[in-house]
């Protein structure tokens, strides 16, 4: 098996090293946690395993032997001692430290982040030796947290000289046979910190149907610059996607393209692929037309700017918002799964220190762009099917029977039932979310729902998109940062005969392998981004060790609890040993820990007050102790208020 990454809980994921294409999609394999003291499995390692079926296409595996041909890499913090120097791993799952023999430290200084590899020497006390390959900077430096994530997951940072030279030679696009869109007031809407603008939108009443709308979505013409088989293509395919951290972006393409010729800057001519769509009064798409054009963005606007202007009644945005509301009604009718989980926004100062952590607002302007992009993505998939061209679909399978059963068990404790597995529809999930909207349980139910879902993937075989309730879906709208979108652009160019830079026969023959690869790079990026946020949060919280926080129980296991702080979203473990002295019984179905003697119950989504006892920015791990639940505190306060001598003065 080949280790490909980790899941949301930090457990390693794997796939077979060799897998016949005719056998369909490779199974999902969840690696059983390694023994304590054993270095964690790293992406790229090969292992011999024993498999245990968990359901259709899913297995749990235990490592029998590591068979990697090359030694694994170690990322950690260098610690200098009196008699020996050591490396403390940055991976919280790895409990074993490494000893650095004399002459193998590469001049590293104490508390530097280092990249090392094992060496074939024997030491006393079972300590494993390693030699330092690279020094990455001091722990606590502005760049250290994202660097740890980048090197942990082997995310490429540098481009080859050939790729940089190709990007340097890029020039603007001439009109030629392209359609001239420069008279249409297309605008880009992105985050305030965005530097690359790859999509622009326009809406107006449909001239042929006054109750409907005409929508145009124009996307940067990356395929014009990144030719199949070129050095730029190799770099983009290897990366698979851009990776975003609070202090930097690791781009899929060199900045000369990603922030330059492929960015739809305002008032500058740019090449684009566009789709001109019509929708009726109910938000249903009645037609579309793809083309290759030359556009000029009329304005670069932020989500906040657009929302403020729209709320003030700006007539320039009236048609965009009217079309958005029409598309939204179609989405509701379709019955999609809308998990509105708050994203955490980490704000850094100039030195890279965390200034604040807060939920990232989700405005109607965000949803507007989402709906326009979804419609364009659907049109791209449908057009490639019409043209009988290969399509790299964005697929999302329904939840597995095992995950559905676990979800039913949890929802049953709330008095909610779900249809049988073969009858479940996204609207069934959405009804539950709507029922609890605005309640204290809302966010936790959304998180449990998220864990029950399959992960989306890229695949040339279409199985539809369960979450969006769409039978045809592909990614077309972000070719600057996703290789999948570039493949869709190339397929459209070839099918519509829009140029000689369409998809190549060689790439078509490798579609299955490419789909697997870019699915893995996407999950690698998601894991790296999540781990970096966790470390930034831990660094922020480390100044508050000993502090009390309002929190909610976000996980219940046999070995303890997981809690999430309400204010910042920081999460950590409550070790089993820190709970009150009792015999604790774990109920997996109801997600509870119950004390046999005290009858105290800890349950998923329960509000608790916690004390932060440990915060390690190196690993991103935090340890909390539960003080009391909010229910207990309210009950005790009520009891005290009614006790003799504790009467309220108002009585």
N, C-alpha and C positions, 0 to 999 in steps of 0.2 A: 504494500500500500504506500501511496505517496501522501504525505501530510500537506494539505492545501491551505489551512488557515484555522480559525477558531470561530465558534458560534457565539451567541449573545452572552452565554454564561462563562465564556473563557475556555471551554473544552475544545480539544483539537478535533478537526474534521479531516477526513481522508477520502481518497478514491483509489480504485485499482490502478496500478502502474500501466497495465495493458488492458484495453477494453475494445472489443470489436464494435465497429460502428453499427453493424446490422443488429446488434443486441439492444439498440435504443439507448436511452439516457443511462449513464452509470449510476449505481445506487448511492444513497447518502450513507456515509459511515461515520458514526460518532465514536471517537476514541475514549475508552475508559480512562479516568485520571491515572497518571503514573504514580508509582509508589513514592511516599515521602522521602525526600533526600535525593531523588533522581531528577536530573535536569529535564525541564519540560520539553515536549516534542515541538520542534520548530518547523515552519513551512519549508518544504523542499526535502525534508528527511524521508527516508524510505524505511519501512518497518515490516517485519513478518508478524502476522496477527492471527488470533483465533476469533472467528465471527460468531455472533449470536443474533438471530433474526429478531427485529423489533416490529415488523410490519412490512407491507408491500414496498419494496425498493429501499428499505431502511435497515441498517444493522448497527449493533454495538460491537466494538472490537477491543480486545485486550492485547497489549504488546507482548510478543514472545521474544523478539530479538530485533535490535536496530541493525539495518543492513545498508545504511548510507555509504556510498562509495567515497564520499569526501567528509571530513570531520565537520560537525556542526559548529556554528559560530556562537560565541558567547558575548552578550552585551551586558555590561555591568559597571559598577562604580569601583574604582581602584582604591584600596585601603592599605596604607603602609603600616606595618607593625614592627616591633622590636626585633623579632627573630624571623618573621616571614611576612610576605605581602600577599594580599588576597583580593579577589574580585567578588563583589556582592551582586548577584544577578538583578536586573531591573524587572524581570518577569516575576510577578507575585506568586505564580504557581511553582516556581523553582525555589526549593528551600536550601539546596546545597550550594555552598560557596566553593570557589576555586582558588588554589594556591598558585602564586606566580614565582617560579624559580628565579634564582639570581641570573641577571643578564637577559631576562626575557620580558622586562617591564617597559622597554622602548622609551625610557625616560619619563614615564608617566608620573604625575604629581598626585598627592592625596586628593580624593573626591573628584577626580576627573572621570568622565564617562569614557569607557574604552571598549573597543571591539577586539575580541580575542578568539583563539581556537585551542582545543585540547592538544597536549603534546604527550608523546609516548614515554612517560617516566613513571616511576612508582614512588609514592610518598607514604609516610607513616600515618596512622589514624584514618586510613582510607580516603585521604584528601586527594582530589584529582587536580593535576597540574594543567596550566594553560599559559600560552604566551600571547602577549599583547601585539595586535596587528596595527591598530590605529587609535589615535587619541582624538576624541571628538569634542573636547571642551569641558569646562568646569560645570559641575552640578550646580544649578541655580542661575547659570547664565541665561540670558534672554532666549537663546536658541536651543537650550538643552532639552526641553520637554518634547518638542516636535521632532528633534533629532533622534531621541530615543525611539519614538514611534516609527520613524522612517527607517532606521537601521534594524529595528526588531523585525520588521516585515519585509525587508529587502526591497524597498521601493526605490526604483532608479531615480537619481537626482540629476545626472549629467547627460548631455547629448553628445553623440559622436561628432567629430569635426565635420564629417560629410553631411550630417543632418543640419548642423549649424550653417554650413556653407550654402546648402539648398535654401534654407529659410532666409539667409542674407540676400540671396539673389531675387527674392520675390518682389514683384512689382504690382501696381494697380491693374485692375481688369478693365479692358476696353469694351465698348458697347457691342460692336460686331453684330452677331446674329441674336444677341440677347434681347429680351423684352425690356424696354425702358420704363422703369417704375419710379423714376426720380420725381415725377410730378405727384405721386401719391404720398400723403403725409404720414408715412410709417414712423412709429416711435418705438424706442426700446424702453423696457421697464425692468429694472434690476435692483439689487440691494445697493445700499449707499457705498459699500466697500468693494463693489464689483469693478474689475478692470477689463474684463472681456465681455463683450455684448454680442451674443450670437443669434438672437432672435428679435424680430420687430413685428409689430401688429398694427392692423388697421381694420375699422368696421364702418359700415354705412348701411342705411336701409337698402334692401334688395330692389334694384330698379324694375325688376320683373315681378316682384311679389312684395307689395308694400308692407305686409305683415311679417315678412322675414328679413334676413340680414345677409349682406355680403361681407365675408371675413377674408382678410389676407394675412397669412403668416409667412414672413420672409426669413430665411436662415442663411447664415454666412456660408459662402461657397468654398468650404475647406477642400473639397475634392479637386478644385482647380490648382491648388498648391501642393497637395499631398498625393502624388501619383502612386498607383500600385507598384510594389517592388522597389520603391525608392528608399533612400536612407531615412527620410522623414517618415515614410510609411512603416518601416521596420521599428523605428523608435515609438511611434504611436501605438502600434500593435503590441509591442512589448509592455508598454505601460498600461494600455487598456483604457485608462481614464485619468483625469486629473484628481489630485488628492488635496483636500482643503483642511488647513489648521488655523487656529486663531491668529498665528503670527506669520503665516506664509501659505503659498500655494505651490505644490509640486505639479507643474503643468504637463499635459499630455504632449503638447507641442511647444517649440521654442517661443519665447516672448515676441520675437519679430513677427510671428504669425498670430499667436493667441491674443496678444494685446495690440497687434498692429494690423496687418492686411486682412486678417480674418475677423477682426472686431468691427462691428457696425457702428463706428463712431459717428456722432452727429455732424451733419453738413459735409460729409466726405463720401465720395463715390465708392461703392463696394459691390463686388459680385455677390450674387445670392441664388439659392434655389428657393422657389416660392410655391405656395399652394393657395389658389383662389377658390374659396368654398362658399356655398350657399346653404342657409338653414331656414327652415320654416318657422312659423309662429310658436311651435312646440319645442324648438331646439333640435329637431332632427335634421341631419345633413341630407340635402336633396341633390347635391352634385359637387364636384371638385375638378380642378384643372391644375396640373403641375407645369412649371416652366423654369427656365434659367434666365435670370434678369440682372439688371444693374439698378441699384437703389441708392437713395441718399436719405439717411435717417433725419427726420425733422427735429427730433429732440431726444436727449438722453434723460430719462426721468427715473426717480427712485420710487419704490413702493409707497413710501411715506408721502412723497410729493403728490403722487397720483391720488392717493386716498384723500389727502387734505383738499386738493383741487376738486375732486368729485363731490366731497361733502359740502363744498362751498357752491356747488352748482355750475362748475365750469362746463360750458357748452361743448368745448372741444373734446371732452371725454364722454359726453352723453351717449353717443352711439356705441362706444366700447362697453360701457356699463349696461346698456340696454341689451346688447347681444350676450353679454355675460349672464345676465339674469335669465335670458331665454335658454342658454346652454345649461344653467343650473337646474332649471325645471326638468330638462331632459335627464339630467343625472339623477335627480330624485325619483323620477318615473322609472328609470332603469334599475334603481335599487343597488347602489354601490356601497362598499365598505369604506366609511370615512373616519379613519382613526386620527382624531385631531389631538395628537400628543404634542405637548409643548417642547420646542427645542430650546436648549440652553445657550444663551449668548454670553460668551466670555470676552470681556473687554480688558485689553492690556494697555499699560502705559508705554512710554518710549523705551523703557529699559526691559520690557517683556514681563513685568510683574502684573498679576491679576488685580485689576481695579474693582471690578464688579462682576457678578454672575446673576443673570436674570432670564426669565422666559422670553423667547423671541416672539414678538406679537405676530399673529396671523391675521392679516387684513383682507378685506374683500379684493384689494388690488393683487394680493398673492393668488387668491382663488381665481381671479379673472385670467391671469396668465396661465395658471394650471389648466383651466377649461379650454382655452384657445390651443394650448400645446397638445392636450389629449385629443382634441378633434383633428389636428394636423397629423398626429401619430396614427390615428385610425385611418385617415385618408391615405397615408403612405403605405400601410399594410394592404389596404384594399387595392390600391393602384398596382402594386407589385404582383398581387395575385391576378389582376386583370391582364397584366402584361406577361404573365407566366415567367416572371423573373424570380430568382432566389431571394428570400427575405430573411433577415435575422430578426425573428420575432422576439418581443418581450413577453415572456410567458409567466403565468402564475397559476400553479396548480391549486385545487381545493385543499383544505386541511386534511391531513391523514386521519384515519379512523382512530388511532391512538390519541392524537392531540384533541380531536373532537370529543372523545370520551372523557378526557381529563377536564376539558372546558365544561362539558355538561355537569360533571361532578361539582365543579366550583359554582356554576350558575344555579344548581339545584339548591345550594345553601341560601340563595337569595330568592327562592321560590320561582325560578325561571326555567322553562323547558325549551329544548331546541328540537327541530325536526330530525328524522333519521339522516345518517350520513350521506346517503345517495340522493337526498331531497333538499339538502341544505343550500341556501342561496345567500349571497352577500346581504340582501335586505333583512335576513333573519338576524344577522349580527348587528346591523344598523338599528333595528328596532330596540334591541337591548341597550345600545348606546344612547338612543333618544330617550328611553325610559329613565335612564339615570343621569341625563344631561343636567348640569348645574348642581348635582349632589356631591357630597364629600367623596363618594365612591367612584365618581365618574372617571378620573384619571387612572385609578387602579384597574378598573374594568377594561379600559382601553388597552392598558399594558398587558393584561391577561389575554385579551383578544389578539393582540399582536403576537404573543408567544405561541398562540394556537395556529397561526398562519404558516403556510409553506413560504419559502423564500423565492422571490422572483428570480428569473434566470434569462439568459439569452440562448435561443435555440432555433435552428432552421425548420424544425417541425412544429407546427402550430397546435397548441392545446388551449388557446384562449387565455384571457386574463381574468381570473376569478374575482380579485378584489375590485376591479373596475367594472365587472360584469360586461366585458366586451369580448366578442368572438374573434376579432382581428385587431392586433395591436403591435406596433413596432416603434422604436425610438428614432425620430427623424430630426428633432429640434435642437440638439446640442452637439454638433460634430467637433466643436473646438475641444470639448472635454470628455467625449465618449466615442470610442472607436466604433461601437455598434452603429451609431448614427451615420458615421462616415461610410460604412458598408451599405446602409440603406440609400444614401445619396448616390453612391456609385451605381447601385443596381437601378435606380430611377434614371440616371443619366444614360446607362446602356439601353434600358428598355424603351425610353422615349427618344433615343437617338439625339441626345442633347450635347454630344461631344465625344471625343476619342479617349476620355479619361474615366470611362465607366469601369465597372467591376471586371476583373480578369478571370479567365477560365481557371487559372491556378487557385485563386482565392475561393472560387465557387467549390472547387474540389476539396477545400480544407474547411468548409463552413462549420462542420460539426466540431472540429478541433478548435477553431477560432471561438465559437460560441462557448465552449467549456472554458477556454483560457480567459476570455473577457468577463465571464461570470466570476471566475476565481479572483481576477484583479479587482473587480468591483467589491467583492466581499473583503478582500485584503484592505482596500481603502477604507471601507466602512469600519472595520475593526481598528485600524490605525487611528482614524479620526476619533472614534469613541474612546479609545485608550488615552489619547492626548487630552481630550476634554476631562476625563477622569483624573488625570495627573494634574492638570491645571486647577481643577476643583480641590484636589487634595492639598496642593500648595497653598491655595487660598484658605482652606479650612485649618491648615497646620498652625496658623496664628491664633486659633481659638480652641486649642486642646484644653479640656476641662470645662468647656462651655456647655450650656444646656440648650437644646433645640427642639422645636416641634417637628415631628416626623410621622411617617406612616409606614407600616409594615409592608414591604414590597416583595417579600419572599419568605416562605416557611419550609424548613427542611428538617431532616433528622438530626442535623448537627448544629442547628441554631436558626437565627432569624436574619433577614436582610431588611434594612430600613433605608428610607429615602427622606432626606431633610426637605421640609416643605419649601423653605425660602430659596434655597440654591439648587435643589435637585441632586445634591451630593449623596452618594449611596455607600453603604458599608455593611459590615457583618456585625451581628451580636452573637458572640461565641456561646455555645451551649453552656459552658462552664460558668458564664457570668450571670445566668438566670438564677432566680431564687432557688434555694435548696429544696428539691422536690423530685418525684419520679414523673418525668415528662413523657406523655404519650403523643405520638405524631399521627395525625389523621390526614392521609394524602388526599382523599376525596374532598374533605371539607377545608383542607389547607389550614389546619390548626395544630397548636401544641397545647395540651391540657395537663395541668398539674394534678396528679391523683390525690394528693393530700390537701392542697390548698384550693383545688378546683379553679385556679386561675387559668384563663384561656388567652392565648395569643393567636390572632387570626389575621389572614391576609386582608389588607386595606385598613386595619385598625389604627387609629390615631394613638401615638405614644409620645412621651417626652423622653429624650435620650441625652446621655452625656458622651461627648467625644473623648475617648481615651487615647487613641493613637491615630496618627495621620502620616503616612510615608509617601512623599512626593516621588520617590524613586520608583516605587511599584504602583502607585496610585491607589493603594489599599488604605481603608479606614476601618477602625474598630470602635463600636459604640457599646454603651451599656444602657439598658432600658431602665428608666427611673420609675415610671408608672404610666398607665394608660390614661387617656383623657377621660374615659368613662369612669374609671376609679376615682380620679381626682374630683370630678363633678359629684360623684356619689358621696365621697368623704366630706366634701364641702357642704353638701346638703345635710348630711348627718350631723356635722358640727353645728350648723345653723339651728338645727332643731333640738340640740342637746341642752340640758339645764345649764344655765350660766352663759349660754352662747346665743341668746335670743337677739334678734335684730333690734336695733334702737327704734326702727320705724314702727315696731309693734308695741 
